[in-house]
C-alpha cells in the first residue's frame, strides 16, 4: 500500500486504528499483529476483526502514542489501542519519544 498523510488505517485482527501523520512516497507494508492494515476508521460493523494475530506480535499499541520509523520517514498516531504490534515492512515500530523541553532557568 502507498500510505498518504491523513489516511486512517484499521487492523483486521484487533481494534487497533491509526492515522498516518508522516509518510514517504513509496509502497509500504503496514501491519498490526502480523496482518496487513486496511483503509478505514476501525468503527462500525465492517470493522470486526476477521483475521488472526500472530502470537509473536502481540506487544500492543497505546492510545495517543506516535509510532515512527525515522529511517523511512513514517509516523503513525494510534487512535484506538489494541493488543497487536504495529510494524512496517516486517519491522516493529517503536513509540516515538517526546522531545525534551528547553530549561526555563
Secondary structure, DSSP 4 states (H G I P E B T S, - for coil): ----TT-EEE-SSSS-EEEEEE--SS---EEETTEE-EES-S-SGGGS--S---GGG---B-TT-EEEETTTTEEEEEEE-BSSPEEETTEEPEEPPPPPPPP--
